[in-house]
Amino acid sequence: MLNFNGLVLNEWLKMSKKRSFFIAYAVMLLTIVGFTYLVWKMSGDQYPTMLEFAGSIMATNGVGQIVTIVAIIFTAGIVAKEHQLGTVKFLLIRAHGRSKILASKYTAVILFVCSLIIFTIAAALAAGGIAFGFEATGEVSWLDVAKSMLFQTVYTTIYVTLTFMFGILTRSSGATIGIGMTAVLLEGLMKMLLSSYDFSKYLLFMNTDLSLFTGNESSSGGMLFPSVVCAAYVCLFLVISFVTFKKRDIA
């Protein structure tokens, strides 16, 4: 366990030494500042509360989608870059199995996703409080904001895992970024085109945004099926990733 924690820490340190590591947080900060200004200018006398503003930031069809895209761009090369630079050979000559090395990379990616979302919601709360007041009143509660964070974390994790898989399959960070961003941007179109078919409920695109299923009469039952579908796809992506990474010859 200590060895694995060391591998994760090593991956995190490698990530944090890149210039793009801080650019990801800077992009989200600038996005929130710009979005806050637009809301402030367009709201007139009907300002949202701090919690309403923070909850809207986490919407997957708004700023939340930018979080996902930024996470995809940053994490796409975590494996692909190792192949392109040839440093993957140095990782594999150490006394660690390929599965453990890949698991440490994936864990570091998920930690980055969580840190980016926490930073984003913290910045949204601060910006919303400064612009609209720090009173936590209104229809949106702290629990609603926490749920929005959870749904956004699941949404981003799904697409980051998909990107992680393609990074291993293609060994190209550019192609991986393109595939990941295309999947996110085409999600709405796929929903519109395929929603009328019965089989669409088994497709990943139809289930990634769990917030859409919270308004059902049976909330737990409504959330169960899409959650299972998402978990099945994430497991499939990880199985493909680990099998490919273990069997592929590293030239």
N, C-alpha and C positions, 0 to 999 in steps of 0.2 A: 504493500500500500504506500509506504514511504517512497519507494522508487517511482511509482506512478505519479504521486504528488510532485516529485521532483521533475518528472517529464512535463507535467502540465505547467509547472512554474517556469520551466525552460522555454516552453512554447509561448507563454504569456510575455516573458521578457523579450523574446525575439520579436513578437508583435509590437510591443510597446516602444521598441527602438526604431520602428519605422516612422517616417514623417506622416504617412497616411493615418497612423493610429490616432493622432490628435486632430487631424483634418476631419475625421469622421464626427467627432464631438463638436468641432467648430462649425461644421455644416449644419448640424441639428440646432445649435445655438442660434446661428444666423437665421435659419428657417423659422424658428419660434419667434424671434424678435420681429421679423418681417410679417409673420402671420398675426402677431399681437397688434402690430400697428394697423394692419388692414382691418381687423375686427374692430379696433377702437375707432377708426375713421368711418366705418360703415354702420356701426351699431346705433348711432344717434344718441338718444337718451336711454335706450334699452340695452344697457351693458349686461353681458353675461356675468355670472359669479365666477370666482376663482376656480371652483370645482367644476362648473359647467365648461369653462374654457379648457381646463386640463383634460377633462374627459373627451372633449372634441378633438384634442390633439392626438389622442390615441386611436381615433377612428381609422380603420384599415383602408377606407376609401379617401382619406385625406392625408394629413401630415404623417399619420402612422405608416402609410405606404412608402413615404420617403425614408423612414427608419429602416424598413425592410430592404429597400434598394441600396442604401448606404452600407448596411450589413453585408449584403451580397457582394458589393464592389470590394469591400475590405477583405472578406474571408475567402473570396474565390481563388486566390493564389496561394493559400496556406499549404496546399499539397502540390499544386501545379508549378509554383515557383521553385519548389525543391527539385522537381524534375528538370525544369528549364536551366537552372543554375548548376545542376549536378550535385547539389549538397545532400540529396536523398541518400547517396551512397555512404556518406559519413554517418548518417543516422542508423543505417542498417548494419554497420559493422560493430555497433555497440552491443552490449549484452542484454538487449531487450528484444522481445519478439515484435514482428511487424504489427500484430494486432494491438499490442500495448502502445506502440508508437502512434498508430493511427487514432486510437482511442484518446490519447492525450491531446492530439491536435483537435479532434472534434470537441472535447471537453473545453479546451481553450476558446474555441469558436463560440460555444454556447455561453461561456462566461462573458465573452465580449458582447454578445447579443443582450444579455441581461444587464450589463453595465451601461450599454448604450440606451436601453429603454429606461432604466432608472435615472440616468442623467437627463434624458429628454423630459420625463414627467416632472422631475425636480425643477428643471428650467421653466417648464410650462406653468407650474404652480407659482414660481417666483415672478415670472412675467405677468401672469394673470393677476396676482396679488398687487403688484405695482400699478398695473394699468386699470384694474377694475375693483380693487379693494380686497382685503384679506378676510372678509366675512365669509364663513363657510355655511352660507344659507342657500336656500333654493331647493329645486327638485332633485338635484344631483348630490349624492352623499359621498363620503370617503370610501364607502364600500363599493359604490358604482365606479369610482376612479380606480380602485384596486382591481375590479373585474375587467375594466378596460385594459389595464396593464397586463393582466393574465391573458386575455384574448389576443392582445398584440404580441405577447411573447410567444404564444403558440403559433400564431400566423407567421411571424418572422422565422421561428425555428424550423417550420416546415420548409419554407423556401430556401433557407440557408442550408438545410440538410440536402435538399435537391441539388443546390449549387455545389455543395461539398462532394456529392457523388459524381457530378459531371467534371469537377476538377480532377478527380482520379481517373475517370474514363478518358478524358481528352488530353490531359497533361498541359493544357493551354489556358492560362488565366484569362486571356482576351475572349476566347470562345466560351469559357465558363461564365464570365460576366454577361456576355451577350445572351446566353441561354437563360440564365437566372432572371435577368431583367425582362426578357421577352415573356417568360412565364408569368411574372407579376403583372405586367402591363396588359397581357391578353386575357387575364382572368375574367374581367368584366364581360368581354366579348364572348368568351366561351360559355359563360353562364347564360347570356342572352340567347345564343344560338342553340344550346343543348338542353335548356331547362324544361322544354316540353316533352322530352323523352324520358321514359321510365328508368333507363339504365344510368341516366345522368347522376342519380343520387349516389352512385358508387364511384364517381369521378372525384379526383382530388380537388379540382377547382370549385366544386359545388359545396365543399365542406370546410374550407380553410378558415373562413370567418365565423367563428363559433358565436359571436355576438348576435348573429342573425337568427339563432335558434333559442334565444333566451325569452322571447315573447310568447312561446307556445303555451297552451293551457297546461300541459304536463311538462314543466320545465326540465326535470331530471330526465324524463323519457326523451324529450326533444333534443337534449344535449348528448345523450348516450350514443346514438347511431353515428352522428358526424364525428364525435370524439374517437370512436372505434375505427372509423374509416381513416381518419388522419393518422392515428397511431399505427395502423396497418401499413400505410404508405411510407411513413418515416422508418419503420422497421425494414421494409423492402429496400428503401434507399440505402440504409446502413448495411444490410446484408450484401447488396451488390458492391458497395464501397469496400467492405472488408475482404470479401472473396477476391475481388479484382486486385486489390493492393497486395494480398498475400501471394497470389498465383503469378502475377505479372513479373516478367524478368526485368531486372533493373540493369540496364546496359551502361 
